C-alpha cells in the first residue's frame, strides 16, 4: 500500500489500528511525505484496515491510497519473506531509501 500526504502521528495511529486488528507488518515515511506499508492477516481484518487507511486519523489528510499488491491464501513462509521479518505485530520503520 502507498498512502499520500499524511498528517502528524499518521504512522503511529496506523500502527495502533493494525495491532488492534491483530495484523502483522510495517510502515514508514518517504521523503515526499507519503507513507508506504505492508500488512498481513485475515482477509476481513485487512479490509477493515484498508477502510481505516482511506480516512486516516482525525489529524491526517489522506489524499490517496494505492494498493500495490494483494494476495490471499499465502503460507506463513511467504508472509515472513514479504514482511522481511517474523516479528509479531505491526511496526513503524525508518525509511532507508
SVG drawing of the C-alpha trace seen along z (x, -y; Angstrom):
<svg xmlns="http://www.w3.org/2000/svg" viewBox="-14 -17 33 39">
<polyline fill="none" stroke="black" stroke-width="0.4" points="0.0,0.0 1.1,-3.5 -0.6,-6.5 -0.3,-10.0 0.1,-13.2 -0.4,-12.1 -0.5,-14.3 1.1,-14.2 1.2,-10.9 -0.1,-9.0 2.3,-6.1 1.8,-5.7 -2.0,-5.7 -1.7,-3.3 0.4,-1.0 -2.1,-1.2 -5.0,-0.4 -3.2,2.6 -2.2,4.0 -5.8,3.6 -6.9,5.7 -4.2,8.3 -2.3,7.6 1.4,8.0 3.5,5.7 5.2,2.3 5.0,-1.2 7.5,-4.1 7.6,-7.6 9.1,-8.5 10.9,-11.9 7.9,-13.2 5.7,-12.7 3.9,-9.6 3.8,-6.5 4.5,-3.0 3.4,0.1 2.6,3.8 0.1,5.7 -0.7,9.4 -3.6,11.0 -7.1,12.4 -8.9,11.0 -11.7,9.4 -9.2,7.6 -7.2,6.4 -10.4,4.9 -11.1,3.1 -7.6,1.8 -7.9,0.6 -11.1,-1.2 -9.3,-2.9 -6.4,-3.9 -8.7,-5.6 -9.9,-8.1 -6.9,-8.1 -6.8,-9.5 -8.6,-12.8 -5.3,-14.8 -4.4,-13.4 -5.3,-14.4 -5.3,-11.3 -5.4,-12.2 -5.0,-8.7 -4.5,-5.1 -2.9,-2.8 -3.0,0.9 0.0,2.2 -0.5,5.9 -2.9,8.1 -2.7,11.9 -4.9,14.4 -4.1,17.9 -0.4,17.4 1.8,19.6 3.5,18.4 6.9,18.6 5.6,16.3 4.3,13.8 7.7,13.8 9.6,13.2 7.2,10.4 7.4,8.7 11.2,9.2 10.6,10.4 8.8,12.9 8.1,10.4 4.6,10.3 2.6,7.1 2.8,4.0 5.9,1.8 6.9,-1.7 10.2,-1.6 12.6,-4.3 12.9,-4.9 16.2,-3.5 15.9,-4.9"/>
</svg>
